[in-house]
């Protein structure tokens, strides 16, 4: 199964031109461009204006100049990935993480030719441009590390692909591999250029001179034919030299871009290491992160329980032992599907009131499914006041 990944970064100034193919690029196959698909509900410039106005209205302050309210992700896709698949992913990102996608572009015209097999290797991917504003505060969304982990899970789930390596470490290794390949291609091009230049000083061009023997037995150069030979040869040589030079410059640009990306990823890794150090050494920070994570797992569990009830609403759940088995099965499946440690569910069920609510949800559903009188809500007993005279 193919692996996928999703990585959000600050949107670039030329993103729309690139994503919607509003200008030509030397690294795409134009005959494949009609296979691309596009969708949008807003221009980036228009969305930024809306974000700034909403931030001012909601918080009474201007959006900070260093904020990144618009972000873009590159998502690895399959040949049969559709816009519907990506819309499903967009809905999941909004429902669980508050990320609102307003532009999607599927690219099937990028890739490279294998140097040895001469086979075209497509780089199938999609660009998702997102509004990163928190509608509750008007500021930008704040996500924790486990939220970014959840993004990878949702992407693999919606696209029917295998989840890629978690964290930026895998991405860093991939970029380093790309740089290595580009440097090898660059070296091969440089050698090709050196070989072509060396031919200028070789005796190979003597073969282009056309001679004949005159009446007196002396050889004479046939000027017109010799000039034509040299002219044709130099045209071919210059065309090949220009093509190699263009390829060389393109490789240099790609390597420079990848090196910039690797610097950014190394910074991300450094920040993650610092954050991990704080988590380990500061008990308050650790407790806060743990609570956020368990709250997120609880919300996912509630949705899974609601889904199970929707599938079989008339099942008899009056037997407590069977009810526990069904709850255990839901937790096991959720743990396996979303890479959640089963110990997280065990931790959740140590809270008596929360466990009672979850079992009530599985037994009786929400208030929309049954009359309130039939839902056994857990109420705290009020302490009787004792008046002493």
Secondary structure, 3 states (H helix, E strand, C coil): CCEECEEEEECCCCHHHHHCCCCCCCCECHHHHHHCEEEECCCHHHHHHHHHHHHHHHHCCCCCCCCCCEEEEEEECCCCCCHHHHHHHHHHHHHHHCCEEEEEEEECCEEEECCCCCCEEECCEEEEEEECECCCCCCECCCCHHHHHHHHHHHHHHHCCEECCCHHHHHHHHHHHHHHHHHHHHHHHHHHHHHHHHHHCCHHHHHHCCEEECCCCCEEECHHHHHHHHHHHHHHHHHHHHHHHHHHHHHHHHHHHHHHHHHHHHHHHHHHHHHHHHHHHCHHHHHHHHHHHHHHHHHHHHHHHHHHHHHCCCCCCCCHHHHHHHHHHHHHHHHHHHCCCHHHHHHHCCCHHHHHHHHHHHHHCCCCCCCHHHCCCCCCCCCCCCCCC
